[in-house]
């Protein structure tokens, strides 16, 4: 059974924040530094960056925070034996 481990939770949070930052940087590159030969794919790349950043934020920050601040102690205690 998996138990709560602060290292893994912290790693997930760090990777989620890093992913959001890198997606914002990619969005900037697409917006201002993209060569004119790739302008046709601009809108697809915009949406990819936005959706990937939102997914990483929700998965790593919103769901992680909800689990970390949960009031139940079900993750830190072993299951009851019958």
Buried (B, 14 or more C-beta within 10 A) or exposed (E): EEEBEEEEBEEBBEEBBEBBEBBEEBBEEBEEEEEEEEEEEEEEBBEBBEEBBEBBBEBBBEEBEEEEEEEEEEEEEEEEEE
